[in-house]
């Protein structure tokens, strides 16, 4: 199984460092290929100060936890999914979500996201943290 991991899931893992962080490890250990578009790096950089403020981590600690996360989640270059942007634009509820849908289309995979608006389409399967918990625990 391949899962495209939404940035909000990564933010939850960084800020709370609780169950979502554990689930990343569990899924990876169960052979689930976790991937994210290279765009996720931009999202994290843009929100780094906010993540530090809400997580209570300093910059070095944040970098350490990010490294742990990205040992489990592979970043995929847009070259591998750019041809799906047009179709993804018709599915994604917001423009910033297009890379996640494009990557899911390219890899014929589901998206791990807690965004309810992602489920307003029927082409790409969307799995929430709670749904994944029920499937793997």
C-alpha positions in Angstrom: 0.0 0.0 0.0 1.2 3.5 -0.8 -0.1 6.5 1.1 0.5 10.2 0.2 0.9 12.0 3.5 -0.7 15.4 3.8 1.3 18.2 5.4 -1.3 18.6 8.1 -0.6 15.0 9.3 3.1 15.9 9.5 2.3 19.0 11.4 0.2 17.0 13.9 3.2 14.6 14.3 5.5 17.5 14.9 3.3 19.5 17.3 1.9 16.8 19.5 4.5 14.1 18.9 1.9 11.6 20.1 -0.2 9.0 18.2 0.3 10.5 14.7 4.1 10.2 15.1 3.7 6.6 16.3 1.3 5.8 13.5 3.9 6.9 10.9 6.3 4.4 12.4 3.6 1.7 12.6 2.6 2.1 9.0 6.1 2.1 7.8 6.9 -1.0 9.9 3.9 -2.7 8.3 5.3 -2.1 4.8 3.2 0.9 3.9 5.1 3.2 1.6 4.6 6.7 2.9 5.3 9.5 0.4 4.8 13.2 0.1 5.2 15.7 -2.7 8.3 17.9 -2.6 5.9 20.8 -2.0 5.6 19.6 1.6 9.1 20.9 2.4 8.0 24.4 1.4 4.9 24.1 3.6 7.0 23.1 6.6 9.6 25.9 6.0 6.8 28.5 5.6 5.3 27.4 9.0 8.5 26.6 10.9 8.1 29.4 13.4 4.5 28.5 14.1 5.4 24.8 14.5 8.2 25.8 17.0 5.8 28.0 18.9 3.0 25.3 19.2 5.3 22.3 19.6 7.5 23.7 22.3 10.5 22.4 20.4 13.6 24.5 19.6 14.9 24.6 16.1 17.5 21.8 16.6 14.8 19.6 18.2 12.4 20.3 15.4 15.1 19.4 12.8 15.7 16.2 14.7 12.1 15.1 14.8 11.7 16.1 11.1 14.6 13.9 10.2 13.0 11.0 12.1 9.7 11.6 10.2 11.4 11.8 6.8 13.3 8.6 7.4 9.8 7.1 7.1 8.2 9.4 4.5 9.9 9.7 1.2 9.8 13.0 -0.6 8.8 12.7 -4.3 10.0 15.2 -6.9 7.3 17.0 -8.8 8.8 15.6 -12.0 7.1 12.3 -11.1 3.6 13.7 -10.9 3.5 17.1 -12.6 1.6 15.6 -15.6 -1.3 15.0 -13.2 -1.7 18.6 -12.0 -4.5 19.4 -14.4 -6.6 16.4 -13.3 -5.7 17.0 -9.7 -6.9 20.6 -10.0 -10.4 19.3 -10.6 -10.3 17.1 -7.5 -8.4 19.1 -4.9 -10.6 21.4 -2.7 -7.9 24.1 -2.6 -5.1 25.0 -4.9 -2.4 24.2 -2.3 -3.7 20.6 -2.2 -3.1 19.9 -5.9 0.3 18.4 -5.4 -1.1 15.8 -3.0 -3.8 14.7 -5.4 -1.4 14.8 -8.4 1.0 12.5 -6.5 -1.8 10.2 -5.5 -3.0 9.9 -9.1 0.6 9.3 -10.3 1.2 6.5 -7.8 -2.4 5.2 -7.8 -2.5 5.6 -4.1 -4.6 6.9 -1.3 -4.0 10.1 0.7 -3.6 10.2 4.5 -5.5 13.4 5.5 -7.9 14.5 8.1 -9.3 17.2 5.8 -13.0 16.5 5.4 -13.1 18.5 2.2 -10.7 15.9 0.5 -13.5 13.4 0.6 -15.8 15.5 -1.6 -14.5 13.7 -4.6 -14.6 10.0 -5.4 -11.5 9.4 -7.6 -8.8 9.3 -4.9 -9.3 7.4 -1.7 -8.8 9.5 1.5 -7.9 7.8 4.8 -8.0 9.7 8.1 -5.8 9.0 11.0 -8.7 7.3 12.8 -9.4 5.1 9.8 -5.8 4.1 9.5 -5.7 3.3 13.3 -8.7 1.0 12.8 -7.0 -0.7 9.9 -3.5 -1.3 11.5 -4.1 -1.6 15.2 
